[in-house]
Amino acid sequence: MKFPDASGSGLSENAEDEMEGDRRMTEPVFIEVGETRRRIAVRARPGTAADAPGLFWLGGFHSDMQGTKALALDAFAAETGRACVRFDYSGHGESGGDFVDGTIGQWLEESLAVFRAFCQGSQVVIGSSMGGWLALLLARELLRERRAGKPAAVSLAGMVLIAPAPDFTEELMWKDFSPEIRAEIERKGRWLRPSEYGDEPYPITRALIEDGRRHLLLGRAIETGCPVRILQGRQDPDVPWRHAFALTERLPSDDVVLTMIRDGDHRLSRPQDIARMLAAVAEF
């Protein structure tokens, strides 16, 4: 998040001190995760509202924690006194590593490590696109631990999923790829996919596809242990609205609400989309 320069701004000394304190709170800290000791950047805002669940952000594929939705969530947390944790997966944003080395399993390991290290008490997990898949996998892992009798310092109060993309490596990539693209991935180990959100193509690797198959969810019921709110754009070219419907069919909980935004795209970053996201978060 960018902050204005307070010098010569006409702000009071107390206001300048508050801004400087806010700046320090949102500077990244780093933890090392996994056997390869991947360096993961985390921004953790402490909460002041004791009874309000904290917020845990899971970003999308090839995105980072400085995106519009993540910053809006952090600003909402500051205004309401909630704790808020954001981070970058390895190969993304301010974290170390190369994007080409990333897999769903690796990014899930990082998500769980950050969640356990920085979150306490009740939490609302907000997952965007790939982050929606990781949120569901994180919830599954927490349920497994609870059923195994492991003590848990963190619980889920709710989940907000924005254009969630569970199983996207298989359902939205591999199955849609042409035989030529599949052959190139199998032969070369990667294919450079053109991006609609930047000038540079990004690699889709054989490791990403193969590891994704170990984390597929849509073939069975998906338990989360908490209420779920889903926001989906009807005009989303990356995660079709039917994918969101397929997900809701796999969520056995009665407390699942899908909001279809007729003119919404994949990013859902317009002011009205941000307002819907924050309204969903505020339910918990």
N, C-alpha and C positions, 0 to 999 in steps of 0.2 A: 504494500500500500504506500502511496506517495503522500507526503505531508508537506504543507507549505513551509517556507522559511519564516520563522517567527521574528527574525531580526528586522526592526523597522516596521513591524506590522501594525503597531498600535495596540497589540494585545496586552492585557495585564500580566504582571510577573507570574501570578498564580496560573493563568491560562497557559502561558508559555511552559511552565513547569509541568502542567498536565499533558501538554502535547509531547514534551520530551519523554515523559513517563510512558505515554502510549506508544511512542516510537520504539522505546526499549522493549516493551512487552511484545511487539510484533516483529522484532528482529529474529531471524532464524537461529535455532540451535540445531546441533547435529548429533545423531546417534548412529552407531554401526550395527548392521543387521546381517545375519546369516554367516555361513562359513567363509564367504568371500569378503565379509566385513564391508558391505556396501554402505556408503556414507549418505544418510538420509536427512534432508533438511525439513525442520518442523517449526511451525509458528503456533505457539500455544498461548491463548489469552485466558488468564484466570478469571473466574466468575465471582461476583459479589452477591448474587441472588441465591441464597442457600437452598431454596426449595425448587429452583428451576433446573430441569435437566440440561446437561452440557450438550454441545453440538460438535459432531465429528464429521468432517468433510472428506469425501472420497471423490477425486476428480476423474476425468475421462481419459481415454486413450490419446496420448500425444498432447495432453494439456497440462496445466500447472496450477498451483495454488494462488496465483495472482490473477486469475480470470475474473470476469465480471460477477459471476454467481458466487464464487468463493469470497470475494471482497465484500459483496453485499451481505453475505451471511456473517462475516466478521464484524461489519458495521452494526448489523442487527444485534449481535451478541454484546457489543460495547454499549449499545443504547439500553438494552434490557438487563444487563448485569449477568449474562450467561457466560459460562466458560465456552471457549471455541478452540478446536484443534484442527489445523490444516497441515498438510505436508505434501511433498513431491515424491512420487515413486522414483526409483533408480532410473537414470536415463531421461528424467524429466526435470524441467525447471532448474532449481538450485541444488538438487541432489547430484551425487556423483554417479559414475557409471555411464555406459553407452546404451542408448535406446535399443539398438539392434540386439543386445543381449537379454532384453526383458522377456518375461513370460508371465502368464496369469498366476502361476504358483509362486513365482518370485515376488510379484507385487502383492499377492495376498499375504505372504510372510511378512512383508514390510508393513502392510496395513495392520496386521495383528500386533506386531511389535510396537508400533506407535500408539495404537489404541491402549495396550496394556501399560505402556510407560507413562502416558500423559493424561489418561482419562480416569476419573473416579466417580463412583456413584452412578446415578441414572443418566443415560445418554440418548440423544436422538442422532441417528446416523443418516446423513444426507449423501446420496450417491448419484452422480451424473454419468449417464452413458455406461462406459466400462465400470465406473464406480458403483453403478447399481448392481452389477454382477458381483463385484467384490463385497458390497454390503451384504448381499444374500449369503455369500460364502462365509463372511465373518460371523453372521448370525448363526449359521449352521454350526460353526466351530464352537461358539459360546454355548449353544444348546448341548452339544456333545459333552463339553466339560461339566456342565451343570448336572447332566444325567449320570456322569461318571463320579459325581460326588465331590468334584474339585471346588474348593472355595473360590468365589469370584468377588472381586472388588468393584466390578462394573456390571451394569445391567442395561437392557435396551428398553427405553420408554416408547420408542416409535421409530419409524423409518420413512424417509421421504425419498422417493426415487424419481429422477428426472430423465426422461427418455431412456429407461433402463435397457441395458443390452446384455442380459445373460446369454451365455453360449454364442456370443457374436463371432468368435473365431471360426466356429463350425457353421452356424446357421446363416450368418450374414456375410461371411467371407468365403470359406472353402466351397460351400454348396453353390455359391454364385459365381465363382471363378470359372473362366473358360478352361478347356482342356490344355490350352497353351500356357496359361498362367500357372496352372497346377503342375505341369511338367517342368516349368522353369523353377518353381519352388522346390520340387523334389530333386531336380538335377543340380541347381546352384545353391540351394539352401535359403534363398531369399528372392523376393520380387519387389521392385520399387514401385509403390503405388502412388499415383498422382494425388495431390491433396487439393481439396476445394477451399481449404482454410489457410493456405500459405503457398509460397513459390516453390518450395522444395518438396520432392516426393519423399515418402518415408518407407522404410523396409518392412515387409511382411515376411517373417522367417518361418522356416519349417519347424523350428523349435517352438515358436509361438503357437502354431497350429496344433502340433502334436501334444504339447503340454496342456493346451486348452481342453483337449478331449478328456483329460483326467479330472476336469472340474465342471463338467456339464451338469446342468440342473433341470432342464425343461422336460426330461423324460420321466419325472416322478413328482410327487407332492413336495412342496418346498415349505418347510416350517421356519418361521422367523421368531416366534415367541413374543411378538409385539404387533401392534397395529401398523398398517402400511398405507401410505398415500403415494399415488403414482401420478405424475404429470407427463402427458404425451402430446406432441405436436402432430396434428393430422397431416401436415405438409412435410414431415421429416423424411429426407431422402436417404438418411443413413440407417436409422432404426425405424422401420415401417410401423405404423400404428397397430397392425395385426400382431406384431411381436409383443407389444404391451398386453394385448388381449390374451395371447398365449400364456404370458406370465401370470395374469390374474387367474386363469384356469388352474394353475398349479399351486396357488396360495389357498390353503384350506381354511384359514381364519375368516370369520365373518366380518371382521373390522378391516376391510380392504376397500379403498376408494380410488377409482381411476377417473381422472379428469382429462377429458379430451379437448385440446385447444385447436379449434378448426383451422385457424390461420397460423398455427405455430410451426416453427422449423425445428431443426435438431438442437440448436444451441439453447433455445428458450431463454435468451438473455435480454429481451426487451424489458422496459420498465414494468409493463403489465405482467410479464412472465415472472420477473423477480418478485413482484407483489404476491403472485400466487404461491411461489415457493415459500416465501416468508410466512404467509398465512397458514400454509400446511404445517410448517415447523412450529408455529405458535399454538397449534392445536394441542401440543404435548407440553 
